[in-house]
Amino acid sequence: MPLTLAAAVGSLIFGHVQFAVTTSLIIGSVPAVLIGSKLSASVPDRFIRPVIAFVIFASGLKYVGVGPATLGWILVVALLGGATYIVLQLRGGEGPP
């Protein structure tokens, strides 16, 4: 939320603020921070880290200009690959180390 607030202040200073977008980001960030802090305190790291890595991976792909349809397919393949790896690990470690 402080990052969103800083971006909003910067946009105000330079005159490029869009109040609807800024308000939506601030309203959405408060519940997300509350839910995320509750989950991160109660869920083990082995579950949280892959989720964070997936979100950072998706953000990075979007940042380098991957289109929405391509991004969707890449993320579906990544999820299926990750799920396959987890299933193989649960079945007895048949996957790569």
C-alpha positions as CSV (number, residue, x, y, z in Angstrom):
1,M,0.0,0.0,0.0
2,P,2.8,2.5,0.7
3,L,4.1,1.8,-2.8
4,T,0.7,2.5,-4.3
5,L,0.4,5.7,-2.3
6,A,3.9,6.9,-3.4
7,A,3.0,6.2,-7.0
8,A,-0.2,8.2,-6.6
9,V,1.6,11.1,-5.1
10,G,4.2,11.0,-7.9
11,S,1.4,11.0,-10.5
12,L,-0.3,13.9,-8.7
13,I,2.9,15.9,-8.8
14,F,3.4,15.3,-12.5
15,G,-0.3,15.7,-13.4
16,H,-0.8,12.2,-14.8
17,V,-3.2,10.8,-12.1
18,Q,-6.2,8.7,-12.9
19,F,-8.3,8.8,-9.8
20,A,-10.5,5.7,-10.7
21,V,-7.4,3.5,-11.2
22,T,-5.6,4.8,-8.1
23,T,-8.7,4.4,-5.9
24,S,-9.2,0.8,-7.2
25,L,-5.6,0.0,-6.5
26,I,-5.8,1.3,-2.9
27,I,-9.1,-0.4,-2.2
28,G,-7.9,-3.7,-3.6
29,S,-4.6,-3.6,-1.8
30,V,-6.0,-3.3,1.7
31,P,-7.9,-6.7,1.7
32,A,-5.0,-8.3,-0.2
33,V,-2.5,-7.2,2.4
34,L,-4.7,-8.4,5.2
35,I,-5.4,-11.8,3.7
36,G,-1.8,-12.3,2.6
37,S,-0.5,-11.5,6.0
38,K,-2.9,-13.9,7.7
39,L,-2.1,-16.7,5.1
40,S,1.7,-16.1,5.3
41,A,1.6,-16.4,9.1
42,S,-0.3,-19.7,9.1
43,V,0.6,-21.5,5.9
44,P,4.0,-23.3,5.7
45,D,6.7,-21.7,3.5
46,R,6.8,-24.7,1.2
47,F,3.3,-23.7,0.0
48,I,3.8,-19.9,0.0
49,R,7.1,-19.8,-1.9
50,P,5.8,-21.5,-5.1
51,V,2.8,-19.1,-5.2
52,I,5.1,-16.1,-4.8
53,A,7.5,-17.4,-7.4
54,F,4.5,-18.0,-9.8
55,V,3.3,-14.4,-9.3
56,I,6.7,-13.0,-9.9
57,F,7.2,-15.1,-13.0
58,A,3.9,-13.9,-14.4
59,S,4.7,-10.3,-13.6
60,G,8.1,-10.7,-15.2
61,L,6.6,-12.1,-18.4
62,K,4.1,-9.3,-18.6
63,Y,6.9,-6.7,-17.9
64,V,8.9,-7.9,-20.9
65,G,5.9,-7.5,-23.2
66,V,4.3,-11.0,-23.5
67,G,0.8,-10.6,-24.8
68,P,-2.3,-11.7,-22.8
69,A,-3.1,-14.9,-24.7
70,T,0.5,-16.0,-24.8
71,L,0.9,-15.2,-21.2
72,G,-2.1,-17.3,-20.3
73,W,-0.8,-20.3,-22.2
74,I,2.6,-20.0,-20.7
75,L,1.1,-19.8,-17.2
76,V,-1.2,-22.8,-17.8
77,V,1.8,-24.9,-19.0
78,A,3.8,-23.7,-15.9
79,L,1.0,-24.7,-13.6
80,L,0.6,-28.1,-15.3
81,G,4.3,-28.7,-15.2
82,G,4.5,-27.7,-11.5
83,A,1.5,-29.9,-10.6
84,T,3.0,-32.9,-12.5
85,Y,6.3,-32.4,-10.6
86,I,4.5,-32.3,-7.2
87,V,2.4,-35.4,-8.0
88,L,5.6,-37.3,-9.0
89,Q,7.3,-36.2,-5.8
90,L,4.3,-37.3,-3.7
91,R,4.3,-40.7,-5.5
92,G,7.8,-41.5,-4.4
93,G,10.3,-39.1,-5.7
94,E,10.2,-40.2,-9.4
95,G,10.8,-36.7,-10.6
96,P,14.1,-34.9,-11.0
97,P,15.9,-33.9,-7.7
